[in-house]
Amino acid sequence: MNALAENKTVLAHNDFFEILRNVEYKRLDTHKQVYLDFTGGNLYAKSQILEHQDLLINNILGNPHSTNPTSQLSTKLVEEARQKVIDYFNAEDYYCIFTQNASNALKIVGESYPFNEKSHFLLLADNHNSVNGIRQFCLSKGGKVTYAPIYYQDLRMDENFVMEKLQESENFENKLFAFPAQSNVSGVKHDLGWIKKAQDLGWDVLLDAAAFVPTNQLDLKEVKPDFVCVSFYKIFGYPTGIGCLLVNKEKFKKLQKPWFAGGTVSLVSVNAIHHFLINNHERFEDGTLNYLDIPAVKIGLDYIENIGIQRINERVASLRKYLFEKLESLQHDNGRKLIQIFGPKDHQNLGGTIILGFYNQEGVRYEFEQIEEMANQHNISLRSGCFCNPGIDEVNNCLTDNELATYYSSHEQGDYKDMIKFLGKMRGATRISVGIATTKNDIDKLMNFIRELLNK
């Protein structure tokens, strides 16, 4: 493609998203809001809400656990949404289990995986706390837990360490390896090739895809993790409170559900103290499904497909690069950098997220709460803290194992503020994430705010 044609393509690409912003997300401009927290939660389109509203107003939906007319319609709509999820992720070889969110999906794996004294749970230091929490199920059954470190320089995994641990676990029976397809903090996309490498060495693989799928296609015919968690509002904003666990059918029976609830059994007795679990996705869908909102999942996925996930991916990558270069150029008159960007300095295999710290002209770092409070005054929504990912935060702020051990051994209760005071080291950071509704004008408004910190 020659330069002129390429420029026309870029222009058309940008025009599309400017029009989309005006049609589907006009409320941002109406309320003069700059939204830069797409990793925290995506924004819903106007058309999604109208289509779902129309469905609810013009139909009568009843509890699916029956065969009456309203129940049958609810069941039909729920199963259409389930099939849409399977089609979208090319997941014919998986059961789609609807859950409250990605965290609930991960809990199902944690409480149902057959951990015992001969189990090994290996996970990256870069994981959401909902994955970290699975270690408690493993430890309570006498299993081993190992964290694979990430490098300070680029926040990517230590591949040699991971391979070493995958290879040295021959004496373990049930082995589970967990990692995020994309970090919810740094935006780093971890190599999905590790799924097959681990499986070839006898491991089951849990893939946290919650931060990955909003801007990337996950094809479960190409990569085949055993368990995958997704949260739908991260992809298209509405509805909240619905996620799914995709379980490879070959590993379905390996999950040993520790209890049963309404809708999960095919037969249960009180006098005989026996029960039979349903032998499909319903086994893990406890109680009544959110049958009024689940049909909106299909609406949301249709919306994303109509735009094109590759188009969204390219748009987000372009915006992130634009933002990164603007941030990198900022420095005080004395030559000190205003911004420290954590993680990779290239633009390869990254999502639309940037994590950073702010420094005054004396080189003293601002507390992340200060930055968020100042951004709030400009109607800018960004996110600050540790983002439920302590591993990334501990690496970025150079907390050592000894420092952490000293703190936890000397405290029965605590929080980040207390740890900062005790150790004399900063915790937390600021996270900016761009998405489907972001425009360059949003980024420019952010930069105007940030420039106010220069030479202060």
Order of alpha helices (4+ residues) and beta strands (2+ residues): alpha-alpha-beta-alpha-alpha-beta-alpha-beta-alpha-alpha-beta-alpha-beta-alpha-beta-beta-alpha-beta-beta-beta-alpha-alpha-beta-beta-alpha-beta-beta-alpha-alpha-alpha-beta-alpha
